[in-house]
Amino acid sequence: MKDIPLYEVTHINNLRDVIKTRLKKFPGNPVFLHKTTKGGEYVPVTTEKYDHDIDSLGTAFLTKVKKGARIAILSETRYEWYVTYLAVTNGTGCVVPIDKELHPEEIMNCLERAEVELLVFSKSKLDAVNEIYGKVSSLKYLVCMDDTSDERFISYPKYIAEGEKLLAEGDKTFTEATIDPEEMTILLFTSGTTAKSKAVMLCQKNICKNLEAMFSMLYIDRNDVFFSVLPLHHTYECTCGFLGQVYRGTTIAICEGLRYITTNIQEAKPTCVLMVPVMLEMFYKAIMKKVNADSKKAKKLQTGIKLSRFLMKLGIDKRKTLFKDIHAVFGGRMRLIILGGAPVNPEMLQFFQDIGFLCVQGYGLTECAPILALNRDCDFKNEAAGLPLPGCDVKILAPDDDGIGEFIAKGDNVFMGYYKDDEATSLALDPDGYYHTGDLGYIDKDGFCIITGRKKNVIIAKNGKNVFPEEIEYLLSLSPYVAESVVSGVHDEAKDDIIIKATIFPDMEQVEAKLGKDADVKSIELLLKEEADKVNEKLVNYKKIKQVVYRDTEFEKNTSKKIKRY
């Protein structure tokens, strides 16, 4: 393992320290760039204003609820979301971020289970709020982020003004409220159906230790502009893309929505972004489609990459000049792309690194607040999930002959347990305090975590060997004709054995380019079988795909855009 020193970071005890330290260290530096009107100009928000709004809203909250109350947020990403989160955690009570994509019934279930007293919502979720109104026994107050004359709701702008007035009169109930860093102040519902979702209890110590460890490995500072595009109710974006950026003094540029990514990137000209692999794949495919449409451009790109690699060995970096057209797509200043949430194609990472973007992946779970392992900007492997975070004890439980077993972890970032679910908690946290992740893999000789698949997805062949569907799905994803795939084990009665089946949803644009627009089902099935045979050449016999099923619709996904396997 390379002995590379960690970056120096500021110690924080709680989330109030996050904003107050920034206020002290980076006065005047914009904390957000947001749009007050759709399609308008980006407007900066100073740290001073943000801090004042947090204190005003927090003070107003305590006129309605007692300290320790559960307060939920139901909204798209917007400035008021960020204010509400810290106005709850920094002296009011426990924040409950709700997935805005959930069905009203599921929203109601989350509010009921979390015993939420106050809900802050945006006007875009009014239909859902109307449907659940009066049906949640614990819910006493509803605050609308947009000005409203509806008597059922408290108007957020008026509420902020009320808190501001109390602050001016010397009310310190919020600003001087004690914060216990080990008390539950964040309650997060994991993705999945309501029946299966768990309520993860986090304390501020979990988050703060995660922030300190993360930024000691990856350098981001006040000169960076971070582009926020992922949903904030996910702890990945919330910790790494929001709280982490406030902590480091970075400016956060808020994306207006998925349809506006390319436009907003051009406007905000960010330097860093958090993505899920499918988003980077979207950019990659768009770039390659444009390049491959012109043989001269394709040759120029290949030559440029070879030249760039040679120059980099000499310590000369000309990538921004050689690939300026691609850099322009990302606003011209993008330097760091962080990926998580799903496996990443190492070849795609290498491509973006070759053309001048520092592109690294990390590994996390909601229960770990969320980061457990991270590739460093100065020490990374594209095939790895990353190095364990400082302060995290990561082990492999019951490794097999290949060293593969379940990742378990212990540290200050590991969650408190599942809310009101002792059985699930005892299954996840062992008596020694190790969290059992459910992810399988190994730790290589350099200390990097390599993930091979999910424990619950493993297919056990008749010879007792483990087959990881994710490994085969990754190999299939390298085919231009495969958009999505799910690999499963099915019982072959004739052979009395488990055989490997691949269900494939093809990339029809690529399929039609190969077979023509009038391609019939039989031709498509044959093409997919040929692609599966190419994958089989790389696999040992018991892992080979024996059955290929063509699927003509996308797989059903949860709100995190992950395929529902079962």
Residue pairs with C-beta under 8 A, 6 or more apart in sequence:
1 387
1 446
1 447
2 379
2 446
4 376
4 378
4 379
6 216
6 217
6 390
7 215
7 216
7 217
7 218
7 219
8 216
9 211
9 212
9 215
9 216
10 21
10 25
10 212
10 247
11 212
12 18
12 21
12 208
12 211
12 212
12 247
13 179
13 181
13 204
13 208
14 90
14 179
14 181
14 204
14 208
15 86
15 89
15 90
15 179
15 185
15 204
15 207
15 208
15 243
16 86
16 90
16 91
16 179
17 208
18 86
18 208
18 211
18 243
18 246
18 247
19 47
19 50
19 51
19 54
19 86
19 90
19 246
20 51
21 247
22 29
22 31
22 47
22 246
22 247
22 249
23 47
23 48
23 51
25 249
26 47
26 222
26 249
27 47
27 48
28 46
28 47
28 48
29 46
29 47
29 222
29 249
29 251
30 44
30 45
30 46
30 47
30 251
31 45
31 46
31 47
31 50
31 246
31 251
31 252
32 44
32 45
32 50
32 79
32 82
32 251
32 252
32 253
32 254
33 42
33 43
33 44
33 45
33 225
33 251
33 252
33 253
33 254
33 268
34 42
34 43
34 45
34 78
34 79
34 254
35 41
35 42
35 43
35 254
35 256
36 43
38 256
39 256
41 267
42 253
42 267
42 268
44 251
45 79
50 82
50 83
52 164
53 83
53 87
53 160
54 83
54 86
54 87
54 90
55 87
55 163
55 167
55 174
55 175
56 160
56 161
56 163
56 164
56 167
57 83
57 84
57 87
57 159
57 160
57 163
58 86
58 87
58 88
58 90
58 91
58 92
58 163
58 174
58 175
58 177
59 163
59 166
59 167
59 171
59 173
59 174
59 175
60 159
60 160
60 162
60 163
60 166
61 69
61 71
61 87
61 88
61 92
61 93
61 118
61 163
61 174
62 91
62 92
62 173
62 174
62 177
63 162
63 163
63 166
64 118
64 140
64 141
64 154
65 71
65 92
65 93
65 117
65 118
65 140
65 141
67 91
67 92
67 93
67 177
68 93
68 94
69 92
69 93
69 94
69 117
69 118
70 93
70 94
70 96
70 114
70 115
70 116
70 117
70 118
70 138
70 187
71 84
71 88
71 92
71 93
71 94
71 95
71 96
71 116
71 117
71 118
71 119
71 120
72 95
72 96
72 97
72 98
72 110
72 111
72 114
72 116
72 118
72 119
72 120
73 81
73 84
73 85
73 95
73 96
73 97
73 98
73 119
73 120
73 121
73 233
74 98
74 100
74 107
74 119
74 120
74 121
74 122
74 125
74 128
74 129
75 81
75 100
75 120
75 121
75 122
75 124
75 125
75 145
76 100
76 122
76 124
76 257
77 228
77 231
77 232
77 254
77 255
78 122
78 145
78 254
79 254
80 120
80 122
80 145
80 156
81 145
81 232
82 232
82 242
82 252
84 95
84 120
85 95
85 97
85 232
85 238
85 242
87 174
88 94
88 95
88 185
89 95
89 179
89 185
89 186
89 204
90 174
90 177
90 179
91 173
91 174
91 175
91 176
91 177
91 179
92 174
92 177
93 185
94 184
94 185
94 186
94 187
95 185
95 186
95 187
96 110
96 111
96 114
96 116
96 187
96 188
96 189
97 186
97 188
97 232
97 233
97 238
98 107
98 110
98 111
98 189
98 233
99 189
99 191
99 231
99 233
99 559
100 124
100 125
100 231
100 233
101 231
101 559
102 110
102 559
104 127
104 128
104 131
104 132
105 194
106 193
106 194
107 128
107 132
108 132
108 135
108 136
109 194
110 189
110 194
110 197
110 199
111 119
111 132
111 136
111 138
111 139
112 136
112 137
112 138
113 199
113 419
113 420
114 187
114 189
114 199
114 419
115 138
116 136
116 138
116 139
117 138
117 139
117 140
117 141
118 139
118 140
118 141
118 142
118 143
119 129
119 139
119 141
119 142
119 143
120 143
120 145
120 156
121 129
121 142
121 143
121 144
121 145
122 144
122 145
122 146
123 144
123 145
123 146
123 148
126 144
129 142
133 142
133 152
141 154
142 152
142 153
142 154
143 153
143 154
143 155
143 156
143 159
144 150
144 153
144 154
144 155
144 156
145 156
146 156
147 155
147 156
147 157
147 158
148 155
149 155
163 174
167 175
179 185
179 204
180 203
181 203
181 204
181 205
181 208
182 203
182 204
182 205
183 203
183 204
184 201
184 202
184 203
184 416
184 419
185 202
185 203
185 204
186 201
186 202
186 203
186 204
186 206
186 207
187 199
187 200
187 201
187 202
187 419
188 199
188 200
188 202
188 233
188 235
188 366
189 197
189 198
189 199
189 200
190 197
190 198
190 200
190 366
191 197
191 558
191 559
191 560
191 562
192 558
198 418
198 419
198 421
198 424
199 418
199 419
199 420
199 421
200 366
200 367
200 415
200 418
200 419
201 415
201 416
201 417
201 418
201 419
202 235
202 369
202 415
202 416
203 416
205 412
206 369
206 412
206 413
206 414
206 415
206 416
207 239
207 243
207 369
207 413
209 369
209 391
209 411
209 412
209 413
210 239
210 368
210 369
210 370
210 371
210 389
210 413
211 239
211 243
211 244
211 247
213 371
213 389
213 390
213 391
213 392
213 413
214 240
214 244
214 371
214 374
214 389
215 244
215 247
215 248
216 390
217 374
217 376
217 387
217 389
217 390
218 336
218 338
218 360
218 374
218 376
218 377
219 377
220 226
220 244
220 245
220 248
220 250
220 272
220 336
221 248
221 249
221 250
222 248
222 249
222 250
222 251
223 271
224 245
224 248
224 250
224 251
224 270
224 271
224 272
224 336
225 250
225 251
225 252
225 253
225 268
225 269
225 270
225 271
225 272
225 333
226 241
226 245
226 250
226 251
226 252
226 253
226 270
226 271
226 272
226 273
226 274
227 253
227 255
227 264
227 265
227 268
227 270
227 272
227 273
228 237
228 241
228 242
228 252
228 253
228 254
228 255
228 274
229 255
229 258
229 261
229 273
229 274
229 275
229 279
230 236
230 237
230 241
230 274
230 275
230 276
231 237
231 559
232 238
232 241
232 242
234 366
234 560
235 364
235 366
235 369
235 370
236 274
236 340
236 341
236 364
236 370
237 274
239 369
239 370
239 371
240 274
240 338
240 340
240 370
240 371
241 252
241 274
242 252
244 250
245 251
245 252
246 252
250 272
253 264
253 268
253 270
255 261
255 264
256 263
256 264
261 279
262 329
265 329
265 330
265 331
265 334
266 331
268 331
269 331
269 332
269 333
270 330
270 331
270 333
270 334
271 333
271 334
271 335
271 336
272 334
272 335
272 336
272 337
272 338
273 334
273 336
273 337
273 338
274 338
274 339
274 340
275 337
275 338
275 339
276 339
276 340
276 341
276 342
276 561
277 339
277 341
277 342
277 343
277 344
277 345
277 348
278 342
278 561
280 337
280 339
280 344
280 348
280 352
280 359
281 345
281 348
283 329
283 330
284 348
284 351
284 352
286 329
287 326
287 329
290 297
291 297
291 298
291 301
292 298
301 323
304 322
304 323
304 355
305 354
305 355
307 318
307 322
308 318
308 319
308 322
308 323
308 354
308 355
308 356
309 354
311 317
311 318
312 319
317 356
319 354
319 355
319 356
320 327
320 356
322 355
322 356
323 355
323 356
326 355
327 334
327 355
327 356
330 357
334 357
335 357
335 358
336 357
336 358
336 359
336 360
336 377
337 352
337 357
337 358
337 359
337 360
338 360
338 361
338 362
339 349
339 359
339 360
339 361
339 362
340 361
340 362
340 363
340 364
341 560
341 562
342 562
343 451
343 470
343 474
344 361
344 382
345 474
345 477
345 478
346 382
346 383
347 478
349 359
349 360
349 361
349 382
350 382
352 359
353 359
353 382
358 377
360 374
360 375
360 376
360 377
360 380
360 386
361 375
361 382
361 384
361 385
361 386
362 371
362 373
362 374
362 375
362 385
362 386
363 371
363 372
363 373
363 374
363 385
363 386
363 439
363 449
363 451
364 370
364 371
364 372
364 373
365 372
365 435
365 437
365 439
366 415
367 414
367 415
367 428
367 435
367 437
368 392
368 409
368 411
368 413
368 414
368 415
368 435
369 413
369 414
369 415
371 389
371 413
372 388
372 389
372 392
372 394
372 407
372 409
372 413
372 437
372 449
373 385
373 386
373 387
373 388
373 389
373 392
373 394
373 448
373 449
374 386
374 387
374 389
375 381
375 384
375 385
375 386
375 387
375 448
376 386
376 387
379 387
380 386
381 444
381 446
381 448
383 450
384 444
384 448
384 449
384 450
385 441
385 448
385 449
385 450
385 451
386 448
386 449
387 447
387 448
387 449
388 394
388 409
388 447
388 449
389 411
389 413
391 411
391 412
391 413
392 409
392 410
392 411
392 413
393 409
393 410
393 411
393 434
394 407
394 408
394 409
394 443
394 449
395 407
395 408
395 409
395 434
396 403
396 404
396 405
396 406
396 407
396 408
396 441
396 442
396 443
397 405
397 406
397 407
397 408
397 436
398 405
398 406
399 405
399 442
400 466
402 442
403 442
403 443
404 440
404 441
404 442
404 452
404 466
405 440
405 441
405 442
406 436
406 437
406 438
406 439
406 440
406 455
407 437
407 439
407 440
407 441
407 449
407 451
408 430
408 434
408 435
408 436
408 437
409 434
409 435
409 437
410 432
410 433
410 434
410 435
414 429
414 433
414 435
415 435
417 425
417 428
417 429
418 424
418 425
418 428
427 436
428 435
428 436
429 435
429 436
430 436
438 454
438 455
438 456
439 451
439 453
439 454
439 455
440 451
440 452
440 453
440 454
440 455
440 458
440 466
440 468
441 449
441 450
441 451
441 452
441 453
442 450
442 452
443 449
443 450
444 450
451 470
452 468
452 470
452 471
453 468
453 469
453 470
453 471
454 470
457 468
457 469
457 470
457 565
458 466
458 467
458 468
458 469
459 466
459 467
459 468
459 469
459 487
459 488
459 489
459 498
459 500
460 466
460 467
460 489
460 498
461 467
461 489
461 497
461 498
461 542
461 543
462 496
462 497
462 498
463 542
465 542
467 489
467 500
467 542
467 543
469 486
469 487
469 488
470 487
471 543
472 487
472 500
472 502
472 535
472 539
472 543
472 545
473 485
473 486
473 487
473 502
475 535
475 538
475 539
476 482
476 485
476 487
476 502
476 504
476 531
476 532
476 535
477 485
479 531
479 534
479 535
480 507
480 510
481 506
481 507
481 510
481 511
481 514
481 527
481 528
481 531
482 504
482 505
482 506
482 507
482 528
482 531
483 505
483 506
483 507
483 508
483 554
484 504
484 505
484 554
484 555
484 563
485 502
485 503
485 504
485 505
486 502
486 503
486 555
486 563
486 565
487 500
487 501
487 502
487 503
487 545
488 500
488 501
488 503
488 565
489 498
489 499
489 500
489 501
490 498
490 499
490 501
490 547
491 497
491 498
491 499
492 498
492 499
492 546
499 546
499 547
500 543
500 544
500 545
500 546
500 547
501 545
501 546
501 547
501 548
501 549
502 532
502 545
502 547
502 548
502 549
503 549
503 551
504 528
504 531
504 532
504 548
504 549
504 550
504 551
505 551
505 552
505 553
505 554
505 555
506 524
506 527
506 528
506 550
511 519
511 524
511 527
512 519
514 527
515 523
515 524
515 527
521 550
524 550
525 548
525 550
528 548
528 550
529 548
532 545
532 548
535 545
536 544
536 545
539 545
555 563
555 564
556 563
556 564
557 563
557 564
558 564
